[in-house]
Amino acid sequence: MEHHLDPRMPAPERCVQRFMLDFWAREQPDKIFATFADGEEWTYREARLITIRTANAFRALGVKQGERVMVWLPNSADCLRVWFGLNYLGAVFVPINLSYRGTLLEHVVGLSEARLAVAHADLFPRLADVNRKTLREAVILGGNPTEIDGIAVHGPEALISDNEAPPELEHSIAPWDMQSIIFTSGTTGPSKGVMSSYMHLYSMAGSAPFLSQDDRYMVNLPMFHSGGVMPVTAMLIHGGSIAMVDSFSTEDFWPTIRSREITTVILLGVMGGFLLKQPSGPDDRNHPLRTCTYVPLNETAPRFHERFGTEVHTHFNMTEISMPIVSQPNPTALGSAGRPRPGVEIRLVDENDCEVPVGTVGELVVRTECPWAMNHGYAGDPIATAAAWRNGWFHTGDGFRRDAEGDFFFVDRLKDAIRRRGENISSFEVESEVLAFPCVREAAAIPVKSDIAEDEVMAIIAIKPGEAFDPVELIEFLRPRMAHFMVPRYVRVVEALPRTPTAKIEKVKLRAEGITPDTWDREKAGIVVKREKIGQRG
């Protein structure tokens, strides 16, 4: 069937990954598309060939167009070829957070509806302890595979094919076809899987006005976040290149920028502040980094521009939307996210979706002129989808105010979330795990300000009558059950949590009280919880 495109929508050759890769492999086959931390490089011709071989390997494993495949890999060439290979087939890329385990892992596995997973050998054993729902097969990369009952395990050779012929499609991939499901932290409930079309990802990645074919984008955020897939897609749109790194590193940042000739990067949360804390030197401006996206635009942003000479931009985005607010270069209104970009309409509304006056805080709601330019719902959760898309607008759950000049300022999360070290944390999920500790009667998780930036996690708990409680035992209980960044730093014990007349916990009151003299600090007790190193063996 022939596709009839909306005139506001680009042709598939400009927004569908398979066709974009084919286009650039014809136009500039020898240009470098991707560089990796281990020194490996792909030209556009090589990237397409590797993608086709991987797609044919997936086809041999029975993967069909539209099928969802769960991907559990660190940033690497393998992760990139798996993503591209799936999308080249028209299959759906479903990456998951490397820190997931226990009930949260079980939850996202269920929502993925995946029959097949591609997982790193260090991560795969975690699936042994959870209900694996529809999962029946797994390809294991990065080490020796572990056997798990009920899952047919394949080694890395299963994703190697000599077939260089582009796989045929059941039907041409359309801009509105589902490209990925990326999990974003739950706020009033468990994590949600954001269903994203090719047009959605194109709209998000193509919204930065300062990018060009001459850019090389550092991919320093994980591929299970929109901040990881967006730079890759942006460079595929423009015909530029990427430099993938394992993760952000303060010490390695500038040497990597220089050695890999990186021109642009996302600096999220505390990253810019960490770089500014390094000693100043004569080479501070001796680098190729022309632009950066600085989120949020705090007091360190102008200092970063002044010291390093890099042009600073900012924006507001979520996994569900497509960067509706962007700034001009080197914005001076601290806290501003910028102004609406072309092609989007935004409003600030009250609880009844009525627009609030200029200067008043309201919830940011968004819609786009072009169809499919934002998410098309949450996987397996029609109730949450309907609530978010109420009255024809997507509701972000974030409080903003607008000034008389038209700039939008982020004020606070209306949703019950915590932001720590670049990760969005669901207080609901923290509370669920804390409540699993035998002596805890009730629990609330709240953000408290860090001495660096963003938030730290605080758990406020009430103990069952007659029970003894040791915060060290609680932390040791939580460590294997949740991601490292979710483990609370602060624990406070109260007789009972304050509640409203409708029996809801008064988190506003708890936040106002903050860190009290009787609050226990995990770090002062000498307990440090760090990210697990994946694929690095001693």
N, C-alpha and C positions, 0 to 999 in steps of 0.2 A: 504494500500500500504506500502511495506517495505521501510524504510529509507535507503538510501545508503550514508553513511557519508564519507566526505573527510577524509583521514588518519590523517590530521593535527587537526581535530576536535574531542573533547572528546565525549564519549558516552553520550546519554541523561541523564543517571543516575548520571553523574558528572556535568552537566551544566543546566539542566532543574529543576526549583525549586521544582515541585511536587515530582520528583523522588529523588532529593537530600534529601528532608525532609523524605520521606519514608525510604531511606537508613539509615539515622542516627537514626531514631526512632527504627529501628531494631537493629542497631549496639550498640547504647548507649542510651537506652530509658530513663534512670534515670539521665542522665547528664543534668545540667541546660543549657538551650539554651538562655533564655531571662529573664532579670530582668527589672523592671519598677520603676519609681520614687515613686509610692505609696506603694512599697514593694511587689507587685505581682511578682511571678516567674513562668516560664514555663519550665518543662523538655522537652526533645525532644519528648517523648511520648505525653505529654500534648499539645505541640505545634501542633503536627500532628492532634490530636483529635479535638482541637479547630478549626484548619484550615478546616478539613473535615466538621464539623458542619456548619461553616460559608459558605463553598462552597455549601452545600446542601440548605442552606437558600437562597443563590443567585439563585440556580437552581429553587427553588420554586417561585422566583420572575420573572422567565422567562429568566434569563441571559443565553446566549448560548456561546459556545466555539468561540473565536475570537471577541466577542462583547466588545466594549469599555464602561467602567463604570467610571464616574468622581468621584473622591474622594477628599473631602475638609475637612480634619481632622487634628488637631494638633498631634504631636508625642505622642503616647499612645499605649496601648495594643489593643485598637479598631482599630487604623490605621494599625497596623501590621497584625491583623487577617483578616481585609478587603483585604489588599494587597495579603496576602498568599491565602485567600479563592478564590479570583478572579483568580489568577494564577493556583490554583489547578484545577479549571474548564477549564483552557486554555483561560480564558477571559483576557482582557487587562486592566491593572491598569493605570488610568489617574489622577494622583494627581495634585492639583493646589495650588498655593501660597495662604497662609492665608490672605495676605494683599490685594489681588486683589479685585477690585470693579469697578463700572462704565464701561467705554468703554473697558478697558483692560479685565475685567471679561467677558464681552459680547464676546470679540474676542476669548478667549480661550474656552469658552463654545461652540462656533460655531465650532472651529477646533476639539474639542473632539468628535463630532458627537455622543455624549452619549444620550441614552434614559433614563438611570437611573443614579442618583447621590446619593452618601452617604455623608452627610454634617453634620457638627456640628450645633447645634441649634443657636449659636451666629452668625454664618456666613450665614446661609440659607436665612434670610430676604433680603440680598443684591441682590438676584436674582430677587426680585420683580420689580426692576427698570431697568432691561436689557432685550433685546431680547433673549429668552431662546432657540431659534432654535429648535433642535430635542428633548430637554429635556422634558420628560413627567411624570416621577416618581422620588421620592426622599425618602430615608430613613434618618430620623433625629436622631442623637445621641447627648447625652450630655445636654439635656434640653427639654422643651416643644416645640413641632413642631409648626411652623407658617404656616398658610394657604396662598398659592399663587395660583391665578387663573391659570388654565391650567396644574397644577402639582398635581398628586395624591400623597399625603403625607402618609408615613408609620412611625410608631414609632419604637423604638429600638427592639421591639419583632419580627419585620420582619427579623432581622438578627440572630435570635436564633432558632436553630433546634436541635431536639433530634436524628436526623438520623446520625449514626456514620459509615455508610457504604460509602466507597469511591465512589464518583459519577462516573458513566461511561462516557467515552469520545467518541465523534463522530469519532475521529481518534487520535492516539497517538501524544502527544505534541512533536514537533521537535525543535532542537536547533535554527532553523531559524524562528520559529513562533514569532509573535510580543508579547512581554511581557509587555511593558509599553510605554506610551507617556509622556515624561517629558518636561515641557515648560522651555525654556531658553530665556533670555532677547533678544529682537530684538536689532539690532544695526543700520541698515540702514532702518529699517521698523519695523512693529509690531512683538511681540514675536512669536517665532516658536515652534512648537511641535515636539520634537525629537522622531522619531519612533525607538524603541530599541528592538532587539530580545533577547532571552534568552542567545544566544551565545555572544552577545555584552556585556550584563551585566556581564556574567561570565568572559569574557576577561578583563574587566575593574577591577572587584573586585578581580580577582585572580592574578593581576600583581604585587602586593607588595611582594617582596621576603622574607620579614622578619616575615610574619605571620605564625602561626601554630595552631594546635588543642588546645594548652594550653592557647591561648589568650582569653581575654575578651575585646571586642571593645566598647568604649563609643560611642553611637550614639547621638551626640550633635548638629548635623545639621538636618534641617527639611527633612521629608520624601518626600517632593515635589522637592528636589534637589538630584542630583546624589550623593552628599556627605552624604546624609542620607541613601539611599538604598544600596550604595556600601558597607559600613561596615557590614550591615546585611547579604548581599550576601557573603561577604568574609568569615564570620564565618560559614555560611551554607556550603560553599565549603570545609572548613578545619575541620568542626565539632567542632568549638569553641563556644563561647557564646557572647552575647551582653548585654550592660547595656544602656537602653534608658533613656534619660533625656529630660525635656521639651525644654530646650535651653541652650546655653552656659551661665554660671554664674561665674564671677571671684571669688566671695566670697565662692561659694559652690563647686568650682572645686576640690580642694585637699581633702576636707572632703568626697566628693562623690567618688573620686578615691580610697581612703582608705577603706571606708565602703563597697563599692561594688566590691572591688578587681579587679579594671580595670587595664589592662596591656598595652593598646594601644589606641591612639586617634588621630583625625585630629585636628590640630591647624591652623585655617584659618585666614589670615589677621592680625587683631590686637589682637587676643586672646593671643598669646604668650607674646606680649608686656604688655598687661594688667596684666598677671600673674607675670611678672617680677617686676612690680611696687608695688606689695605687699611687706610688710616688710619681710626681711629675718629672718629665725629662725633656731633652732637646728634640726627641723623635715623636713627641705627642701628636704632631700634625704630619708626620712622615708616613703616610699610609694611603691606600686607595679608597677608603670608605667614604663615599660621597654623600650618601643619605642613610637615615635610619628611621624606623618607626618606633616611637618612644611612648609606651603605654604603662601607667597613666602619665599625663603631663604634669609632673610634680616639680618641686623647686630645683631638682638636680638637672632637669632638661636644659635650661639655658646655660648652666655651667658646663654641661657636656658639649654643647655647641661651641661655647667660647674656648674651651680648652683644646678640643680635638678638631674643630673646624668642620665637623660633619653637619650637614643640613638635617634639621630635626623636623619630623612630621608626627602627627598623632591621629588617632581615629577611635571610634567606638565600634566594637563588633562582638558577636556571639556566634557560636557554632550554628545556630538556627537561622541567622540573618546574613546579610551580605554587605557589611561595612557601610551602613547608611550615613554615618557622620564622619567626615574627614576634615583635616585642617589644611591651611596654607603653610608654606615653609616657615620654620622657626616661629611658631606662634608664641605670643607673649602673655596671653590670658591664662595663667596657671590654673589647672583644673578643667580647662575647656577640652572637649573632644572635637571641636570644630563645628562645621555647619553641614546641613544635608547635601549629599552629592547629587548630581543629576540622575534622574530615573527613580528616585525614592521620595516618598511622602512620609513625614513623621509628625506626630502630635504628642503632647503631654496631657494626660487625662486623669480624672479622679476615679474612684472605685466604681462609678457608674458609666465610665467611658465618656464623660463630658469633659471638654477641653478646659484646662485651667488657665488663668491669666498669666501674662508675662511676669517672671520673677517668682512664681509659685511653683512649688515642687509637685510634679505629677509623674505618673508612670509613662515611660516611653513606649509608644506603639508605632508600628512600622508597616507599610505596604509598598509594593514596587509597581512601576508601570508595566514592566515586562513579565509575562507569565513565567512561573517556575524559577524566578530569581531569588527565592528563599526556600527554606525547607518545606517539605510537603507532609510533615507530621512526625509523630514519635512512633517508633516501631512497637507494635503490640500494645499500644496505649491510646485508644481512640478517645477516652475521656480527657486525658491531658492534652491531646491534640485539639479537641473542640474548645477547651478552656483557653488555650494559648491563642487560638485563631478567632476569638470571640468578636462578633460584629464586623468581620471582614478585615480585621487588623491583627497583626501578630503582636502579642503582649510580651514585652521583654522581662517584666518583673523588676525593672531597675528604675530608681527615682532620679529624675533630672530636673533642672530648671533652665529656662531660656532667658537671656538678657535682652535688652531693647535693641541691641545690634544684631541679634540673630544667632549668637553663639550658644551652644548647648553645654551645660556643665553637669557632670555626673555627681550626684549627691550621696546616694547610699543604695545598697541592695534592698529592695523591698522583699525579695525572697530570702529565705532563711539559710544563707550560704556563708561560708568562710573562705577567704582567699589567703593561701599560704604558699610562698615560694613559687609563684606562678601556677599553682594548682587551685582549682575550685573544689571545695570540700563540702559535701552535704552534711549538715549537722544531724539530719535524720539518721544517716548511716553511722556516724560516730556514736550517737546515742544508742542505736540498736546494739552495737557491739559492747558498749560500756554496760548496758543493761543485762548482757549475757553473763557478766561477772557475778558469781553466786550471791554475794552479800549486798549487791546494789538493789535498792528498792525503786528509785526513780533517778532520772539523769537528764541533764540539759547540756548541750554543747554550744558554746558561744565564741565569737572572735574577740580577742583582746589585742591591742596594738603592740606590734613588735618594736624593739629598739632600733631596728634597721628600716623596715618598711612593711607594708601589708599587715597580715594578721598572724597571731599565734592561736592555737586551739586550747580552749579551756573547758574542762569537764566539771560540772557542778553536780554533785550527787548527794542523795540521801541513803543512809544505810538501814538495812532491815534491823528491827529491834533485837538486841542481844548479840548481834554479830560483830566480830572484830574486823577492822579494815586496815590494810597496809597499801599505800599508793604504789610502792615498788611492785608488789604482787599484781596490782591492776595493770601496770605498764607491761610487765612480762606476759600477762594474759593477752593483752591486745596486740603485741608485736607480731605474732604469727597470723593474726586474724584480719589485719587491715594494712593498707598501704602505709609506707613509712611516714609520708607527709600528713597522714590523718591522726597519728598517735598524739594524744594531748600532751602539751608541755606543762600545763597547769591543771591541778586538781584541787578542788575545794569541796569540803564536806559541810553540809547544812542539815538541820533537823528535818526540814521539809522545803520543797521548792515553792516559791510564790506562785499563786494561780489567780486567774481572773474569775469573775462570777460564773463564766461558762466552762470552768475547769481547765482552761488552757494555761500553759506555763507562761509567766510574765517575763519573757526574755528581755524586754526593754529595761525592766528593773535590774535584772542580773547584769546586763551590759553596763548600766550606769554605775553599778557597784564595782565592776571590774576586778582587778587583783587586790584582794583584801589581805590584811596581815596574817590571816590563818590559811592563806592559799599556799599549797605545796608546789614547788618549782622543780620539774624533772631535771632540768639542766644544772641547777644549783646542787642537786643531789648527785651529779656526776653521771647521769644516764643520758647518753646521746644515741638517737635513733637515726641511722643514715640509710640512704638509698642503696639497695643491693646492686652490686656490679654484675651485669649480665654478660656472659661470654668472656670474662677475664679470669683465667684459671692460673693458680699459682704453680 
